[in-house]
Amino acid sequence: MTESASACATDHILCAWGVSREFGGVQALRGVDLHVTRGTITGLIGPNGSGKTTLFQVISGMDRGATGSISFDGEPILGRRPSQIYQRGLARTFQLSRVFPELTVLENLIVAGSRHDRSVKERALGLLERVRLRDYAGVRGKNLSYGQQKLVEFLRVLMSDPALILLDEPAAGVNPTLRQTLWDMVRHLNGLGTTFLVIEHNMEVIADLCSSVYVLSEGEIIAHGDFAAIRNDERVLEAYFGKKRKPATA
Amino acid sequence: MPEGSQRLISFWVGTVLMGLAMLAPFGVNEYYQSFLLQVFLVIALAQAWNLISGMTGYVSFGHAAFFGVGAYAGALLLTWGFPWWAAIFHGAGIAALLAVPLGFLTLRLRGPYFAIAMLGLNEVGRIVATLWVDVTKGGTGLTLSPTLLPSLDMKYFTMLGLALGATLLVAWVHRNRFGLELRAIREDEEAAEMVGVNTTRNKVTAFVLSALIPGAVGAVYAMYTSYINPSSAFDHARNIEMIVVVLFGGSGTVWGPIIGAATVMVLRELLWAQFPAAHLAALGVLLLIVVLYLPGGLVSIVRERQQNRPDARPGESP
């Protein structure tokens, strides 16, 4: 265990220190420090191109070219394979749906479950039942609507019963009914102890769900706190609107 | 049609075909027996290619390299006094052992880079067999004494066993968790890794299994022809043949390589007899038609019917 990993407070499930990532001279992340408290829903917001998805790529192991330090549940994970990180209990969804198109909905879920779980099929069917998609178990992923695909992708990460889930704009392109189903599930799972780190552009959702919010701009964390505090932060307003504005009074 | 009924039909069709293949040597002449042996050879090789390329989407243009390694290993071991069956086992084992490091190296590459690396592997095999004269006798080739060889019936049943074994292996992989993970890799390797699939381990395992079969088939082939040289053992046409047969029948399926091998081999025989000068061109045109209008191969005709059945649920939005 590194010095940084041991310094992560026990109530923090995820800690990142000085995470930087450069792509051919473009600094996508600049010394990002981020801590996610166990059992919370934490928001990650920022303008387009600010590095939110890159940070998710680095945390989940899909991009192993970053420097700095990341620990999950007390163990360093930077440089680990995505499958190893997933098996430790950290799962993620993608900004654009990535269901396996030629696999059925049921297969999409089973493949994400444990190899040693004998009741993996029942578990998958149970999850589909909860979102009223059980009748679609035999339908191929490619034949679902986009909203259904996003929902199936969300259910897929639940198959491993993860401790922390990274959601990358899970409601983007999803119709209001399915969106509500998705946020209801997030609340329900959070109530059972699952921690979430969420990228979302809808500020009402962020205000409603998240106890803590990080704001990323040009690869840097420029603000952190509860939503009421960050919505009046001058640097946040400048990052979003491009110039200094008078903070809201309400 | 329910999945259980499909499996039952597959089982009975397979059993009847197997019964006919077992009885064939007692009812047909040597010409037809040799033809069937070659059909089994193509089925076994196509199933091997199907295992890595059909299931994972890593298109190999060099699986003939494992066939060549098996052919040389089998032929050499036979001349060194090993019994014919032990030579076949060792041919398979040596090809599989070779596939372990090669898999770790080449499966880091994707798409055309992997295909080209495998093409190069076949060429390396041919050059080694040509230059390692002390062992392989170089371009002169290895001639096997008839006294060392099993009978035609024995070679026939061995090749039939390999075709059956390769098919059962693909069927088993297709149904179990390993096969599901391979198909997830084919669909989206990054997403598969992200849901806990150890993509490297799975790909290398599939690659090694897919090298085992051509290794054994190559050894039997050496005994069947009783002569091999670098060009016949590491023949690029064999690579193309595996790909054509699987695409013709249906990639990533259990029955596709069987239907593809039977169709291509019968068509080749018929066209060769009718148009000796242009049979390959005619076969090429047929393949083009199938690839253009039936990208899922011949088995997709049945599959499309299954999907379009009245009780199939469309993906309508709720």
Chai-1 contact restraints between the chains, C-beta under 6 A:
chainA,res_idxA,chainB,res_idxB,connection_type,confidence,min_distance_angstrom,max_distance_angstrom,comment,restraint_id
A,P82,B,E193,contact,1.0,0.0,6.0,A-B,restraint_1
A,P82,B,M194,contact,1.0,0.0,6.0,A-B,restraint_2
A,S83,B,E193,contact,1.0,0.0,6.0,A-B,restraint_3
A,S83,B,G196,contact,1.0,0.0,6.0,A-B,restraint_4
A,S83,B,V197,contact,1.0,0.0,6.0,A-B,restraint_5
A,S83,B,N198,contact,1.0,0.0,6.0,A-B,restraint_6
A,Y86,B,G196,contact,1.0,0.0,6.0,A-B,restraint_7
A,Q87,B,G196,contact,1.0,0.0,6.0,A-B,restraint_8
A,R98,B,D188,contact,1.0,0.0,6.0,A-B,restraint_9
A,R98,B,A191,contact,1.0,0.0,6.0,A-B,restraint_10
A,F100,B,A184,contact,1.0,0.0,6.0,A-B,restraint_11
A,F100,B,E187,contact,1.0,0.0,6.0,A-B,restraint_12
A,P101,B,E187,contact,1.0,0.0,6.0,A-B,restraint_13
A,E102,B,E187,contact,1.0,0.0,6.0,A-B,restraint_14
A,E107,B,L180,contact,1.0,0.0,6.0,A-B,restraint_15
A,V111,B,L180,contact,1.0,0.0,6.0,A-B,restraint_16
A,V111,B,A184,contact,1.0,0.0,6.0,A-B,restraint_17
A,A112,B,V195,contact,1.0,0.0,6.0,A-B,restraint_18
A,R115,B,R177,contact,1.0,0.0,6.0,A-B,restraint_19
A,V139,B,R313,contact,1.0,0.0,6.0,A-B,restraint_20
A,V139,B,G315,contact,1.0,0.0,6.0,A-B,restraint_21
A,N143,B,G315,contact,1.0,0.0,6.0,A-B,restraint_22
A,L144,B,G315,contact,1.0,0.0,6.0,A-B,restraint_23
A,S145,B,S317,contact,1.0,0.0,6.0,A-B,restraint_24
